[in-house]
Amino acid sequence: MAIKMNLQSIISVSQLNTYARSLLEGDENLRNVFVRGEISNFTANARSGHLYMSLKDANASIKAVMFAGNASKLKFRIENGMSVIVRGRVSLYERDGAFQLYIDDIQPEGIGSLAIAFEQLKEKLSKEGIFDSDRKKQIPPMPKRIGVISSPNGAAVQDVLNVISRRFPLAEIIFAGVPVQGDGAGEIIARAVVDFNYLNCADVIIIARGGGSAEDLWEFNNENLARAIYNSEIPVISGVGHETDFTICDFAADLRAPTPSAAAELAVPDMYDLVAYINLLNDKISKAVSSKILLEEMRLDKLADSGFLKKPADYIDECNKKLSDLDKSLNNAVKDIFERKYNQAAILVSKLDALSPLKILSRGFSVVKSNNSVVSSVNQLRIGEPIELKLTDGTANAVITQIEDQVN
């Protein structure tokens, strides 16, 4: 059966998508919807800043987009598998005919976005070693200049100034007034830390703020602030919030104090404790000096009672006698050594003389040489061979006429 078409009723794909879009956007119920789902297929366009994802549950999924303007306001990082509640509007992307959700805001389900952002940043910086204890710097025991970064209008700075002036009034306070909450405050605080290092105008830095909600303290979870503290050559004490409050600033700092007042106490010594310590040292030094003087006095008294000081001539005579005795003993010792060595030498000369060939010759013996070699055996001689006889008073030449081997 043929279908009759009215050419006036035929529309283009663009017209169809536009019409569908107008229907969706014209529905009041779809202009501001809250949707619960799990994030999947998440991608972020690095150039535009737009975020693309799908929201799904057990039975269905929908494509979604969050434009850069709204994405920049997120306090945490989007991750696949995260359960969220999103607020936005439903429409149709005409070019692709894609039914999708345009997201204005995202909140993690079951936990606040600030809490998730805090844990995400904490994990990231911890992996980089920003919080490692082995890189934290020691707080100087008696700083001359103390840098204070805080709000000029808050109670925290007054607490810090009061504690320092009471405990250690010798210290010079260099104050940097900054906002401590609201967008951009974290960047300004980080800049103050960098400036203190650039100017090298403090021995220790205190970052102070009174207590407040997580939102009030949020700027102290700024990543650039944590890195500025990490890179600071000047030790940093974090005195942010109350004892139960923890911020990224606390973890990055070289020392965390539970309150601004406690930060000031940790930054400087107590003047009264120093005075007490100096008095204690003074007492120890006085006692040590008195003891040394008494000891030396006793030594002087002993020397005064010695014979040397009372009768120096007798002492000198006694020393001369000792020297004379030592000289006599030394001469006798040298004489004994010389006589002993002389006798030993005479004995050795006598033994050497007894072994002399000339001594043997004087007893009627002679030395026979043939070809300038001493003859010790008849086997070295030949009949008719000339020989030389060495006697005690000269030499004689002879010829071998007969050889007898007595051994055989």
Sequence and secondary structure as in RCSB ss.txt:
>XXXX:A:sequence
MAIKMNLQSIISVSQLNTYARSLLEGDENLRNVFVRGEISNFTANARSGHLYMSLKDANASIKAVMFAGNASKLK
FRIENGMSVIVRGRVSLYERDGAFQLYIDDIQPEGIGSLAIAFEQLKEKLSKEGIFDSDRKKQIPPMPKRIGVIS
SPNGAAVQDVLNVISRRFPLAEIIFAGVPVQGDGAGEIIARAVVDFNYLNCADVIIIARGGGSAEDLWEFNNENL
ARAIYNSEIPVISGVGHETDFTICDFAADLRAPTPSAAAELAVPDMYDLVAYINLLNDKISKAVSSKILLEEMRL
DKLADSGFLKKPADYIDECNKKLSDLDKSLNNAVKDIFERKYNQAAILVSKLDALSPLKILSRGFSVVKSNNSVV
SSVNQLRIGEPIELKLTDGTANAVITQIEDQVN
>XXXX:A:secstr
      GGG   HHHHHHHHHHHHHH GGGTSEEEEEEEEEEEE TTT  EEEEEE SS EEEEEE HHHHTT S
S   TT EEEEEEEEEEETTTTEEEEEEEEEEESSS HHHHHHHHHHHHHHHTTTT GGG     SS SEEEEEE
 TTSHHHHHHHHHHHHH TTSEEEEEE   SSTTHHHHHHHHHHHHHHHT  SEEEEEE    TTTTGGGG HHH
HHHHHH SS EEEEES TT   HHHHHSSEE SSHHHHHHHHS  HHHHHHHHHHHHHHHHHHHHHHHHHHHHHH
HHHHTSHHHH HHHHHHHHHHHHHHHHHHHHHHHHHHHHHHHHHHHHHHHHHHHT HHHHHTTT  EEEETTEE 
 SGGG  TT EEEEEETTEEEEEE      S  
